[in-house]
Amino acid sequence: MRLSDPYLCWMRRVTAAARRWWHTDRDRWTAARRAWGWARSRARCCPPFLPGYAALFVLFSLLYLATSTRDYTFDAVAYAGQIRQFGETGEWRWLLHPHHVLFNGLGLLAHRFFRLFHPDINTLAALQVMNALLGASGVLLFAAVAGHLCRDRNAGLLAAAGLGLSYGYWTCATDGRANLAGVVVLVAALGAMARLQDARQTRTAHAYVARAGVLGALHALATLLHQSHALLLPAALLAVCRSPGQPRRRGVAAYLGTLAAVAGLVYLVAASLAGAGRGPMAVLAWATTYAHQGHWWSFALWRNLGHDVNAILHAVIAQPRLTGFGMSGWVPLGAILKSATVLGLLVLGVWRWLAWRGTAAAFWVRLAAAGEEAGWGAPRRARRGLVPVLLVWIGSYAAFFTVWNPGYFVFWVPVLVPLWLLAAFHLSAVPRRHPARPGRWAGAVAALAILAVNNVVVGIAPHAVAANNGRLLKALAVGAHSDPGAVILLAGAGDGADAEVYVPYFAGREVIAVNTLLGRAPTKAHGLASLRAAINQALASGRRVFLHEELVSSEGPYRVLAARYGLTRPELLAFLRRHYRLGRPVRWLAPVEAKDASANYGARGAPDTRRTTADRNSQGRKVVQPQASRRMP
């Protein structure tokens, strides 16, 4: 049968349309299948850990927020007060601190942001919430970096949990300190160092220089958040120099140039806004204010080394003696750890001596060869090149803080980052199917559980109770039993040093701190003259001046004042009696109302205002009035 021409034309058109439809949709179907396969392959790698990372962040955020401290440190209250002063006066000098230029500004932004959700939040609470979220972010970032370096995300998560549960890191995340924000940036800088050690990330000169510049920018940001992080310089330089990227000179120049440009520009602007001057020498003098104060330095090296051991152990494990909450019957984990450290060093020394003698050399070589065959400790170049960088990191911080304020455990928190990364390397060194892996991981999990329980019971939980903070109760009592415009004369040194910031922030009373005035004066005589001028100015304005009882009955402040300035208690009291008349002592025995306490410090509940007789006596003050014959004009 012969088809007619119209029918044949119709068949050809249908066939051509079908062919076009088939080829077009087949290509689309193929592309869709490829996209689906790629998504499934990525889903097999990332999603199981993305929920893990998200859960890690949420868990530590809730943990830090739930354990927010009520034992506020001097620095936290001082920063909160400075942010509040900037909001009231608009003066930049309140916002710009020479040793952590950007922290108060970051706290101001956090306070204004949190006020969108909670209008009544105060600056101290805003700093605590900010640090809690920053601490959780640091744990998350460390887990990602460590998991990438170890090629084992479980090891990264476990090491990150160890970092987040360490007492020093945990304490900083529950307070308003300036230390934690810089540590989080250091973790990001660690990731930049790891990328510099990866040959695939530095294949071209442009990539190498760019990553070195990123490291410089992160280092500058960490230094601007806390000046002590300039100590990362040797480790960062070593990371740039050990990188397989070329040319090395351009990488070093990019790192140093970015670091100097960012940090230098910010310091120039900050010093100008703070009124410290615009010249290079004026900016340098402003940036190194504390370095010129001799009481921060200590060169008793042998004694300081003992303080170093206590500090690094306390940064990991809370010790009852150092937290101020000694408990009878509690196992002294710090002492056990010290003994284990000494024993481990002794065993290591004997082993190295035997290896030097040749007795264990052959065994060591065989063990290393077997480990390489099994996949142990055969790290990739990034990990292998990073170990010396981590050791230099630890050494630079340890060397400086051995002579600068030795024994303060918070300064050793940055050292925890390389230490926990080395622990992650140790955990991931055993292959997945090796029989030693379950035991090692079970021991690590048990150690973390013991660490968490010890830190909660010994340090975190007691500090979260407002009734345990006697300085807070005293400051609230000062506000309840003094005139709104009164001025409090106090030492500002020793055990009662925190009153210098507690009384203005929680009681709303202006203070005159003897230690501050003497520290600003060239001599003791000039300092006492400044003290007299400050008292006379307050009295001339019609305000009452109260002398805090610690200046009359306590020797604690005078141990510091005598060591720094040669000022003793009889000398100060004689000076005050010579120029002023000390009135009748004022004591407050009525408890502080709950609403006053919560309004002052924003606690979840009112503190326990029950106080012993010793507490009440230590809170007495005397009214300072000028002698009639010695009243200043």
Secondary structure in CASP SS format (residue, H / E / C, confidence):
PFRMAT SS
TARGET T0000
AUTHOR 0000-0000-0000
METHOD secondary structure of the structure
MODEL  1
M C 1.00
R C 1.00
L C 1.00
S C 1.00
D H 1.00
P H 1.00
Y H 1.00
L H 1.00
C H 1.00
W H 1.00
M H 1.00
R H 1.00
R H 1.00
V H 1.00
T H 1.00
A H 1.00
A H 1.00
A H 1.00
R H 1.00
R H 1.00
W H 1.00
W H 1.00
H H 1.00
T H 1.00
D H 1.00
R H 1.00
D H 1.00
R H 1.00
W H 1.00
T H 1.00
A H 1.00
A H 1.00
R H 1.00
R H 1.00
A H 1.00
W H 1.00
G H 1.00
W H 1.00
A H 1.00
R H 1.00
S H 1.00
R H 1.00
A H 1.00
R H 1.00
C H 1.00
C C 1.00
P C 1.00
P C 1.00
F C 1.00
L H 1.00
P H 1.00
G H 1.00
Y H 1.00
A H 1.00
A H 1.00
L H 1.00
F H 1.00
V H 1.00
L H 1.00
F H 1.00
S H 1.00
L H 1.00
L H 1.00
Y H 1.00
L H 1.00
A H 1.00
T C 1.00
S C 1.00
T C 1.00
R C 1.00
D C 1.00
Y C 1.00
T C 1.00
F H 1.00
D H 1.00
A H 1.00
V H 1.00
A H 1.00
Y H 1.00
A H 1.00
G H 1.00
Q H 1.00
I H 1.00
R H 1.00
Q H 1.00
F H 1.00
G H 1.00
E H 1.00
T H 1.00
G C 1.00
E C 1.00
W H 1.00
R H 1.00
W H 1.00
L C 1.00
L C 1.00
H E 1.00
P C 1.00
H C 1.00
H E 1.00
V C 1.00
L C 1.00
F H 1.00
N H 1.00
G H 1.00
L H 1.00
G H 1.00
L H 1.00
L H 1.00
A H 1.00
H H 1.00
R H 1.00
F H 1.00
F H 1.00
R C 1.00
L C 1.00
F C 1.00
H C 1.00
P C 1.00
D C 1.00
I C 1.00
N C 1.00
T H 1.00
L H 1.00
A H 1.00
A H 1.00
L H 1.00
Q H 1.00
V H 1.00
M H 1.00
N H 1.00
A H 1.00
L H 1.00
L H 1.00
G H 1.00
A H 1.00
S H 1.00
G H 1.00
V H 1.00
L H 1.00
L H 1.00
F H 1.00
A H 1.00
A H 1.00
V H 1.00
A H 1.00
G H 1.00
H H 1.00
L H 1.00
C H 1.00
R C 1.00
D C 1.00
R H 1.00
N H 1.00
A H 1.00
G H 1.00
L H 1.00
L H 1.00
A H 1.00
A H 1.00
A H 1.00
G H 1.00
L H 1.00
G H 1.00
L H 1.00
S C 1.00
Y H 1.00
G H 1.00
Y H 1.00
W H 1.00
T H 1.00
C H 1.00
A H 1.00
T H 1.00
D C 1.00
G C 1.00
R C 1.00
A C 1.00
N H 1.00
L H 1.00
A H 1.00
G H 1.00
V H 1.00
V H 1.00
V H 1.00
L H 1.00
V H 1.00
A H 1.00
A H 1.00
L H 1.00
G H 1.00
A H 1.00
M H 1.00
A H 1.00
R H 1.00
L H 1.00
Q C 1.00
D C 1.00
A C 1.00
R C 1.00
Q C 1.00
T C 1.00
R C 1.00
T C 1.00
A H 1.00
H H 1.00
A H 1.00
Y H 1.00
V H 1.00
A H 1.00
R H 1.00
A H 1.00
G H 1.00
V H 1.00
L H 1.00
G H 1.00
A H 1.00
L H 1.00
H H 1.00
A H 1.00
L H 1.00
A H 1.00
T H 1.00
L H 1.00
L H 1.00
H C 1.00
Q H 1.00
S H 1.00
H H 1.00
A H 1.00
L H 1.00
L H 1.00
L H 1.00
P H 1.00
A H 1.00
A H 1.00
L H 1.00
L H 1.00
A H 1.00
V H 1.00
C H 1.00
R C 1.00
S C 1.00
P C 1.00
G C 1.00
Q C 1.00
P C 1.00
R H 1.00
R H 1.00
R H 1.00
G H 1.00
V H 1.00
A H 1.00
A H 1.00
Y H 1.00
L H 1.00
G H 1.00
T H 1.00
L H 1.00
A H 1.00
A H 1.00
V H 1.00
A H 1.00
G H 1.00
L H 1.00
V H 1.00
Y H 1.00
L H 1.00
V H 1.00
A H 1.00
A H 1.00
S H 1.00
L H 1.00
A H 1.00
G C 1.00
A C 1.00
G C 1.00
R C 1.00
G C 1.00
P H 1.00
M H 1.00
A H 1.00
V H 1.00
L H 1.00
A H 1.00
W H 1.00
A H 1.00
T C 1.00
T C 1.00
Y H 1.00
A H 1.00
H H 1.00
Q C 1.00
G H 1.00
H H 1.00
W H 1.00
W E 1.00
S C 1.00
F C 1.00
A C 1.00
L H 1.00
W H 1.00
R H 1.00
N H 1.00
L H 1.00
G H 1.00
H H 1.00
D H 1.00
V H 1.00
N H 1.00
A H 1.00
I H 1.00
L H 1.00
H H 1.00
A H 1.00
V H 1.00
I C 1.00
A C 1.00
Q C 1.00
P H 1.00
R H 1.00
L H 1.00
T H 1.00
G C 1.00
F C 1.00
G C 1.00
M C 1.00
S C 1.00
G C 1.00
W C 1.00
V C 1.00
P C 1.00
L H 1.00
G H 1.00
A H 1.00
I H 1.00
L H 1.00
K H 1.00
S H 1.00
A H 1.00
T H 1.00
V H 1.00
L H 1.00
G H 1.00
L H 1.00
L H 1.00
V H 1.00
L H 1.00
G H 1.00
V H 1.00
W H 1.00
R H 1.00
W H 1.00
L H 1.00
A H 1.00
W H 1.00
R H 1.00
G C 1.00
T C 1.00
A C 1.00
A H 1.00
A H 1.00
F H 1.00
W H 1.00
V H 1.00
R H 1.00
L H 1.00
A H 1.00
A H 1.00
A H 1.00
G H 1.00
E H 1.00
E H 1.00
A H 1.00
G C 1.00
W C 1.00
G C 1.00
A C 1.00
P C 1.00
R C 1.00
R H 1.00
A H 1.00
R H 1.00
R H 1.00
G H 1.00
L H 1.00
V H 1.00
P H 1.00
V H 1.00
L H 1.00
L H 1.00
V H 1.00
W H 1.00
I H 1.00
G H 1.00
S H 1.00
Y H 1.00
A H 1.00
A H 1.00
F H 1.00
F H 1.00
T H 1.00
V H 1.00
W E 1.00
N C 1.00
P C 1.00
G C 1.00
Y C 1.00
F H 1.00
V H 1.00
F H 1.00
W H 1.00
V H 1.00
P H 1.00
V H 1.00
L H 1.00
V H 1.00
P H 1.00
L H 1.00
W H 1.00
L H 1.00
L H 1.00
A H 1.00
A H 1.00
F H 1.00
H H 1.00
L H 1.00
S H 1.00
A C 1.00
V C 1.00
P C 1.00
R C 1.00
R C 1.00
H C 1.00
P C 1.00
A H 1.00
R H 1.00
P H 1.00
G H 1.00
R H 1.00
W H 1.00
A H 1.00
G H 1.00
A H 1.00
V H 1.00
A H 1.00
A H 1.00
L H 1.00
A H 1.00
I H 1.00
L H 1.00
A H 1.00
V H 1.00
N H 1.00
N H 1.00
V H 1.00
V H 1.00
V H 1.00
G H 1.00
I H 1.00
A H 1.00
P H 1.00
H H 1.00
A C 1.00
V C 1.00
A H 1.00
A H 1.00
N H 1.00
N C 1.00
G H 1.00
R H 1.00
L H 1.00
L H 1.00
K H 1.00
A H 1.00
L H 1.00
A H 1.00
V H 1.00
G H 1.00
A H 1.00
H C 1.00
S C 1.00
D C 1.00
P C 1.00
G C 1.00
A C 1.00
V E 1.00
I E 1.00
L E 1.00
L E 1.00
A C 1.00
G C 1.00
A C 1.00
G H 1.00
D H 1.00
G H 1.00
A C 1.00
D C 1.00
A H 1.00
E H 1.00
V H 1.00
Y H 1.00
V H 1.00
P H 1.00
Y H 1.00
F H 1.00
A H 1.00
G C 1.00
R C 1.00
E E 1.00
V E 1.00
I E 1.00
A E 1.00
V H 1.00
N H 1.00
T H 1.00
L H 1.00
L H 1.00
G H 1.00
R H 1.00
A C 1.00
P C 1.00
T C 1.00
K H 1.00
A H 1.00
H H 1.00
G H 1.00
L H 1.00
A H 1.00
S H 1.00
L H 1.00
R H 1.00
A H 1.00
A H 1.00
I H 1.00
N H 1.00
Q H 1.00
A H 1.00
L H 1.00
A H 1.00
S C 1.00
G C 1.00
R C 1.00
R C 1.00
V E 1.00
F E 1.00
L E 1.00
H E 1.00
E C 1.00
E H 1.00
L H 1.00
V H 1.00
S H 1.00
S C 1.00
E C 1.00
G H 1.00
P H 1.00
Y H 1.00
R H 1.00
V H 1.00
L H 1.00
A H 1.00
A H 1.00
R H 1.00
Y H 1.00
G C 1.00
L C 1.00
T C 1.00
R H 1.00
P H 1.00
E H 1.00
L H 1.00
L H 1.00
A H 1.00
F H 1.00
L H 1.00
R H 1.00
R H 1.00
H H 1.00
Y E 1.00
R E 1.00
L E 1.00
G E 1.00
R E 1.00
P E 1.00
V E 1.00
R C 1.00
W C 1.00
L C 1.00
A C 1.00
P C 1.00
V C 1.00
E C 1.00
A H 1.00
K H 1.00
D H 1.00
A H 1.00
S H 1.00
A H 1.00
N H 1.00
Y H 1.00
G C 1.00
A C 1.00
R C 1.00
G C 1.00
A C 1.00
P C 1.00
D C 1.00
T C 1.00
R C 1.00
R C 1.00
T C 1.00
T H 1.00
A H 1.00
D H 1.00
R H 1.00
N H 1.00
S H 1.00
Q C 1.00
G C 1.00
R E 1.00
K E 1.00
V E 1.00
V E 1.00
Q E 1.00
P E 1.00
Q C 1.00
A H 1.00
S H 1.00
R H 1.00
R C 1.00
M C 1.00
P C 1.00
END
